[in-house]
Structures are given as C-alpha cells and as structure tokens.
Amino acid sequence: MINYIDSILKYTDNVDYTGFKNNSMMIEACVFNLSQIGELVNKLDKEYIMKYPEIPWFKMKGLRNRIVHD
C-alpha cells in the first residue's frame, strides 16, 4: 500500500491542479494506484481496520468501487 501511495506522491510532486487535469497519463496512473490501494483495503482483517480508526478505510474502499464500477 505504501508503494502505491509513494507512486502517487512521486507522480504529482510539483504539479498544480491545471497541470494534473491536463495530463491524462498522470491521471490514469494515479487512478490505477488509488484503485490498487482500495483493493488492498478489502483484504485487511477487520481487527486491523478497527485498530486504526483514524484512517478512512471505508472511504478508500468506496473510492476503489467507484473507480472500478462507474
């Protein structure tokens, strides 16, 4: 999961909103990584999720579902 987050941060380093929205390859790369993060959240044990309630696990999973199914 950390690797996917690091990739998104690397891709978007020093990129403003306009630069991001005009770069379809960057958008697709970030969307892919976000979907992978959401997929990994699906595989976490409920105990682990409950141990870190400050992390928006269900939003991450929900974003993955929107990316993949919408």
C-alpha positions as CSV (number, residue, x, y, z in Angstrom):
1,M,0.0,0.0,0.0
2,I,2.9,2.4,0.8
3,N,4.4,1.8,-2.6
4,Y,1.2,2.9,-4.3
5,I,1.0,6.0,-2.1
6,D,4.6,6.8,-2.8
7,S,4.0,6.4,-6.6
8,I,1.1,8.9,-6.5
9,L,3.2,11.4,-4.5
10,K,6.1,11.0,-6.9
11,Y,3.8,11.5,-10.0
12,T,2.2,14.6,-8.5
13,D,5.2,16.2,-7.0
14,N,5.4,19.9,-8.0
15,V,2.3,19.5,-10.2
16,D,-0.5,22.0,-9.8
17,Y,-4.2,21.3,-10.5
18,T,-4.1,22.6,-14.0
19,G,-1.0,20.5,-14.8
20,F,-2.7,17.5,-13.3
21,K,-6.0,17.8,-15.1
22,N,-4.3,18.3,-18.4
23,N,-2.2,15.2,-18.2
24,S,-4.3,12.1,-18.9
25,M,-1.4,9.7,-18.4
26,M,-0.8,11.1,-14.9
27,I,-4.5,10.9,-14.1
28,E,-4.7,7.3,-15.2
29,A,-1.6,6.4,-13.3
30,C,-2.9,7.9,-10.1
31,V,-6.4,6.4,-10.6
32,F,-4.8,3.0,-11.0
33,N,-2.8,3.4,-7.8
34,L,-5.8,4.5,-5.9
35,S,-7.8,1.5,-7.1
36,Q,-4.9,-0.8,-6.0
37,I,-5.0,0.8,-2.6
38,G,-8.7,0.2,-2.3
39,E,-8.3,-3.4,-3.4
40,L,-5.7,-3.9,-0.6
41,V,-8.0,-2.4,1.9
42,N,-10.6,-5.1,1.0
43,K,-8.0,-7.7,2.1
44,L,-7.3,-6.2,5.5
45,D,-8.5,-8.0,8.6
46,K,-11.4,-6.3,10.4
47,E,-9.2,-6.3,13.6
48,Y,-6.5,-4.3,11.8
49,I,-9.1,-1.8,10.5
50,M,-10.5,-1.3,14.0
51,K,-7.0,-0.8,15.4
52,Y,-6.6,2.3,13.2
53,P,-10.0,4.0,13.2
54,E,-8.4,7.4,12.2
55,I,-7.7,6.0,8.7
56,P,-10.7,6.4,6.4
57,W,-10.6,2.7,5.3
58,F,-14.2,2.6,4.1
59,K,-13.8,5.7,2.0
60,M,-10.7,4.2,0.4
61,K,-12.7,1.0,-0.4
62,G,-15.6,3.1,-1.6
63,L,-13.3,5.1,-3.9
64,R,-12.0,1.9,-5.4
65,N,-15.5,0.7,-6.1
66,R,-16.4,3.9,-7.8
67,I,-13.3,3.8,-9.9
68,V,-13.8,0.2,-11.0
69,H,-17.6,0.1,-11.4
70,D,-18.5,3.6,-12.6
